[in-house]
Structure formats: C-alpha cells, structure tokens
Amino acid sequence: MIEVGLIIARFLHYLATTALAGLSLFPLYAYAGAEPDVLGCWRQRWL
C-alpha cells in the first residue's frame, strides 16, 4: 500500500514540476511574433 502512495506522489511531483516549468517559460514563447513592449523589455533583461 505504501508503494502505491509513493507512485502517486512521484506522478504528482512530475505533474507539478512540468506545470511550473511551463508557466515560468510561458512569456518567452507565447508572444514570439507580436509581443507587448513590456514583455519585450522583461525578456531582454532575462536573456
């Protein structure tokens, strides 16, 4: 029974990690062609 809990916990961890990575990188690839000026300045500071 503990094994099932560990498998579920690992799956939730992977899910949360993937979601957070996607959310943190969203501004970099969402406005590839026509990004607002504010996001352009923000992206230039980080890259």
ROGU-298677 format. One line per field, with one value per residue (C-alpha): residue number from 1; residue in one letter; y, x, z negated. Coordinates in Angstrom, 1 decimal, padded with zeros to 4 digits, always signed. Each point is the difference from the previous one (the first is absolute). Layout:
! residues N
nr: c(NUM,...)
rest: c(A,...)
yy: c(Y,...)
xx: c(X,...)
zz: c(Z,...)
END
This chain:
! residues 47
nr: c(1,2,3,4,5,6,7,8,9,10,11,12,13,14,15,16,17,18,19,20,21,22,23,24,25,26,27,28,29,30,31,32,33,34,35,36,37,38,39,40,41,42,43,44,45,46,47)
rest: c(M,I,E,V,G,L,I,I,A,R,F,L,H,Y,L,A,T,T,A,L,A,G,L,S,L,F,P,L,Y,A,Y,A,G,A,E,P,D,V,L,G,C,W,R,Q,R,W,L)
yy: c(+000.0,+002.3,-000.7,+001.3,+003.2,+000.5,-000.5,+002.5,+002.5,-000.3,+000.4,+003.2,+001.3,-000.5,+001.7,+003.0,+000.4,-000.1,+002.5,+002.4,-000.2,+000.7,+002.9,+001.6,-000.3,+001.1,+003.7,-001.1,-002.0,+001.2,+003.4,-001.1,+002.4,+002.8,+000.4,+003.1,+002.5,-000.8,-003.7,+000.9,+002.0,-002.6,-002.8,+002.1,+000.4,-003.7,-001.2)
xx: c(+000.0,+002.9,+001.3,-003.2,+000.3,+003.6,-000.9,-002.9,+002.2,+002.7,-002.6,-001.4,+003.6,+000.7,-003.3,+000.6,+003.6,-001.1,-002.8,+002.3,+002.6,-002.6,-001.5,+003.4,+001.1,-003.4,+001.0,+003.1,-001.9,-003.6,+000.6,+002.6,-001.0,-002.1,+000.9,-001.0,+002.8,-000.1,+000.7,+002.7,+001.9,-000.5,+001.3,+003.0,+001.0,-000.2,+001.7)
zz: c(+000.0,-000.7,+003.5,+001.6,-002.1,+001.1,+003.7,-000.2,-001.8,+002.6,+002.8,-001.7,-000.4,+003.7,+000.8,-002.2,+001.3,+003.6,-000.7,-001.8,+002.7,+002.7,-001.9,-000.7,+003.7,+001.4,+000.6,+002.0,+002.6,-000.1,+001.7,+002.6,+002.7,-001.5,-003.6,-002.0,-000.8,-003.7,+000.6,+002.6,-002.6,-002.6,+002.3,+001.0,-003.6,-000.7,+003.2)
END
